Amino acid sequence: MAKRDAYFDNAKLFLMILVVFGHLFQPFIEAKGIYSDLYYFIFTFHMPAFILISGYFAKGKPKPLKKLVKKLLLPYIFFQLIYSAYYTLIGLQESFSFSITTPQWSLWFLLSLFCWNCMLYLCQRFSTKQVLIGSIIVALVVGYIPFFGRFLAVQRTLTFFPYFMVGYALPASWMAKIKAAPKKLWAIGVFAGIFVLINANEWINKYWVFGSKPYEDYLNHPLLGGPQRMIFFVLGLAGITAFFMLVPKGQYFFSKWGKNTLTVYLLHGFLVKGLRALGVDDMEMGNWGVVLLFAFSILLTAALSNEHFCQLLERGKRRILRPVLN
């Protein structure tokens, strides 16, 4: 078994902390303009970075379809069922309803990751460069198609596929140069520039960065959707590069938590949605509250990525899915 790279584990851990924080923070972003700016800034690069890393480690021959079904599609169906029951239990939906075609909240990522890996079979028929260019064109065009929305996460899958392909096409030598780049101030400057651009755009809303709806659903001038999406794609790549330049390369006590980020991603929603069901949306959030919320996000991520907890969860999942897996 190849030795794990602490750098990527560190990167995934920090990105996961941002994901958890973003989801906990979302109900409060309308309280102050600076809060919504911070929220959109994080969403500009954190999921694109996760997707790019996924593509980077998908290099080589596409994974067998059977393996992808076991690793991604079956867990998607399992958690879709569990979240549907949970939402009914805590009162977020009036009655139990289960749909495979409309992902519950964050579960779109599992479905999209399955599709992205399947789409790598295109690289056996076309060059990687051709698939990358094609993915960008499709990502810009799909926003003009009104019926591509949350159904099977088609809109998000095609919108974010270019990041997956950039990771897939990214040479290891380029990543080594980014990791070794000593210009931390340059990275901070890029982040500052992205934040300023977001702050200066008073029309931005969450769907600019979610990529989950067609342009006509969230833009006053849908024809400008393609150029807008291209701008955010470039900003996302700039943010990802800056983030990678700031990630520590060494092995630390927290590095091991980075290998369990998918577990955190799948489970933190139970707490986030539970808190919303309790009415935390009505609370006032001051600046110190944001700091405490970020600290709580770190603690929650650390707790859910604990090795013993993950092993217990994996054993439970195998028992439940054993009839299907076998």
N, C-alpha and C positions, 0 to 999 in steps of 0.2 A: 504493500500500500504506500502510495506516494506521501511524503511528509507534507503536512498542511502548511500553508504560507500564512504566518501570523499577520502579515500586512492586510490580506484580504479579510481575515477574521476580524481584525480591528475595524476595517472599513464597514463591514456588514453590521457589526455591533453598533457603531456610531450612527449608521443610517437607521437601524431599527429603533434606536432611542428617539430619533427625529420623527419616525413614523408614529410611535406611541404618543409622543408629545403633541404632534399635529392633530391626532384624533381626539386627545383629551382637551386640547386647546380650542378646537373648532367652535363649540357653543359660545365662546366669549369674544370672538374676533370682531364682532360688530360694535363692541363697547368703545373702542378707540381705533382711529385710523392706523396707528402704528402696529396694532395687533393684527389687523387684516394684512398689512404689508409684510409682517413677519411670517404669517401663515402662508401667503402666496409665495414668498421667497423660498421657504422650505420646500414647498411642493414643486417648485421649479426644477429641482435637481434630485431630491431624495429617492423617489421611486424610479426616475430615469436611471439613476446610478445603480440601484438594485438590479434593474433590468439589464443594464450594460454588463454588470458583473456576471449575471446569469448567462448572457450570450458569450462572454469571454471564456467561461468554463464549459461551454457546449461545443468547443472546437473538436474537429475530427468528424468521424462518421456520425450521422444522426442516430440517436438512441432508438432501439427497437420499440415499435409501437406498444407491444405488450408491457414493456418496462415502464413506459410513460403512463399507460393506463393505471398501473398499480401504484406508481409514485405520485401521480398528480390527479388523474381523473376520479379514481375511487375516493381518495381523501376529499376531493371537492364535493362529491355527492354526499359523503358521510357528514361533513361539516355543514353542508347546505341543509340537511335534515335537522341536525342538532341546533343550528342557529334559528331555523324556522320554529322549532318547538320552544326554544328559549325566549324568542320575541313574543310568542303567545303567552308564555308563563309570566313574563314581567309586564305585559300589557302594551307592548309597542305595536301589536297587531291584534285586532278584535278576535279573530278566530284562526285556527291553524290552517296554513296553506303552504303547500310545497311545490316548488317549481324548479326543474333542472335548468331551464332556459334563461332564468333571470337570477343572476348571482346575488346572494345576500351580501350587501355591504362590501367588505374587503376581499371576499372570496373570488372576485373577478380575477385576481392575480394568478390563482391556481389554474383557472380555465385558460387564461391568456398564455401562461407559461407552457401549458400543454400544447396549445396551438402554435406558439413560436417554435417549439422544438420540432413539431410536425412539419412546419413550413421550411425547416432546414433541408428537407428532401429536395427542395427547389435547387439547392446548391449542387446537386448531382446532375442537374440538367442545364443549369446556367452557372456562370461564374459568380463568385462571391460579390464582386463589384457590381455585377448586373442586378443581383438580388437586392443589394443595399440601395442602389439607385431606384429600383422599382419600389422598394418599401417606402422610400421617402415620397415618391410620387403618389402612391396609393394613400399614404397617411394624410396628404394634403387634400386629395380628391374625396376621400370617404366622408369628410365633414359636410360636403355638399349633398350627400344622399340622406334624405329626411328619415327614412325608415330604418337606418342603421343606428340604433341607440343602445339600450341596455341588453337587448336580446343577445344571449350567448356572449355578452361583452365584446361584440364585434367592433364597435366604435373604438373602444379602448385598446383592443388587441391590435388593430391595424394602425392606430395612432402612435402607439409606443413600440411597434415592431422595429422601426429604424434604430432605436437605442440598442435593442437586442442584436441587430445585425452589425452595428458599429462595434459592439463588444466582441462579436464573433470574428469580425474582420481585423480587429486591432492586433497588430503583431506584438509578441511578448517583448521585443526590444523597445517598442514605443512605451509600453507600460513600465519597463525598467527605467526609462528616462524620466517619466513622470514621477515615479517613486523616489528617484534620486535627486529630483529638482530641489535646490536649496533655497529658492526664492519664495519663502513663506509670505513675505510682505506683498508679493505680486498676487498670490492667491487671495489674500485678504482684500486687496484692491479690486480683484474681479468680483468677489462677493459684494463688496460695497457698491460697485457699479451696477450689478443686477438689482440690488435693493433700491437704489436710487431710481432706476428705470421703472420698477414696480410702483414706487411711491409717487412717481410723476404721472402714472396712468390711472386716472380716477374712474375709468370705465371697467377696469378689470373685475372679473368675478371668478368664483371657484371653478367654473367649467372651462375657463381658459387653460387651467393647469390640470384638471381632471381628465380631459380628453374623452369624456363619456357621452357627450351629446353632439348631434349635428349642429352646424353653425347657426342655423336659423332659430334654434331654441335658446340661444344665449347672446347673440350679437344683434345689435341694431342694424348693422350693415353686413349681412351674411356673405356677400361677395368678397369682403375683405378677410374672410376666415382663413383662406389658404395662406396668404402672406403673414397673417398673425400667427398661425400655427408654425410656419417656418421660422419666424423670429424667435418663438419660444423654444423651438428645437435647437437653434443655435445657442440661445441663452442656457438651455439645459446642458449642452455639451461643455460650455464654458464653466458652468457651475460644477459639473462633475469633475472636470480637470482641476479646478481650484480645490475641490474637496479632496481629491486623491493626493494633491501636493501637501495637504495638511495632516493626512493620516500617518500616525507613527508606524515605523517599520518593524520595531522590535517585538519580542514576545513578553507580554505582561500578564499579571494575574487575571486580567479581564479578557485576554485574547481568546481563551477557550470558550467563552460565552458566544463568540461570533459564529460558531458552527451550528448553533441552535436557533438562529433567527427566524426560521420558518415556523417553528413551534410558537415563538413569541407572537409572530404575525397572526397566526390562526387563533390564538387564545386570548390575546389582550382585548379583543372585541367584546368578550363576555363582561369584562369589568367596565369598559367604556360605555356600552349600551345599557348596562345595569345602572350606572350612575346617571345617565340621561333619563332613564325611566323614573329615577328618584327625584328628578327635577333640578339637577345641578345647573341646568341652563338658566335658571332664574337667579342664580347667585351673581354677585358683583365680583369682578376680578380686577384687583389692583396690580401694580407693577411687581410688588413682592409676592403676590399670589401667583404670577406667571413664573417667577423664579422657583417658588415652591413646587409648582406643577411640573416644571422641568426636572427638578430633583426627584420628584415622585416617579416620573417617567423613567429615570435611570434605575431607580430601585425596582420598579415593576419589571423592566426589561431584564435586569440581573436575576430576579426571582424566577421568572418564567423560563429563562435559559439555563437554569441550574441543571447539571448533568443528571442528578438523581431524579429530579422531577421529570425530565425528558424521557428517561428510561422507563419510568412508571407509566407515562402517557403512551409510549410506544408499545409497551406490553398490552395495555388496555385496548389500543387501536387494533393490534394484531388479533386479539381474541374476538373482537366484534366483527372484523372484516375477514376472519379466517375462512369462513365458508365461501366467500367470493374469491379470495386470493388463491385458494386451492382449486 
